[in-house]
Amino acid sequence: MPAHFLEAKVVILGSQSVGKTSLVIRYVQKTFSPNCPSTIGASFMATKLLVDGYKIRLQIWDTAGQDRFRPMAPMYYRGATAAILVYDITSAKSFEEIDSWIKVLQIVGNKCDLEHLREVSTEEAEAYGKKQLGPDHTLFEVSAKDDEDVDEMFTHITRRILNKAQEIERRKRNNPNGTVQLDAEHDKAPITGRSCC
């Protein structure tokens, strides 16, 4: 059986110095450098993988975390299939700043190799993820330095992308003419109040 092909754009978001670039380099190039320069604007890497019989090409966009580049972020995550929100488990401030990035699909705590310096508990991050992103959210805590759970996290994201693509394809097959069935019960609801526009 021939493999299907899917291309997906994944954006890495988060505050400065949480290890976003290290995560991308660890995943794509399988290396780690403790002295990664700060990303200016955004950088891009691509990788291919096979998941559940699908050949998937991930375009991974690593965005700058500095405040001065934050207004540019929407330009980079426009059209993204998924987003990964990274915080540093040794920086409560980076965790608190998640709120400013919350239009994402995945929260990832990085630098698990620095467990002895932890400021954000796993339980706190899990509760936050479920509250903000729903009960099905899975928290990943990874270490780009030690290559701990990096592949697993990207595979999880890729599976979610694949599941979403398959769901969209099923909907298209079940509704080939592109029409939308409206719920007739909602049409019968009385109109109350007024609108100025």
Buried (B, 14 or more C-beta within 10 A) or exposed (E): EEEBEBBBBBBBBBBBBBBBBBBBBBBBEEEBEEEBEEBEEBBEBEBEBEBEEBBBEBBBBBBBBBEEBBEEBEEBBEEBBBBBBBBBBBBBEBBEBBEEBEEBBBBBBBBBBBEEEBBBEEEBBBEBBBEBBEEEBBBBBBBBBBBBBBBEBBBBBBBBBBEBBBEEEEEEEEEEEEEEEEEEEEEEEEEEEEEEE
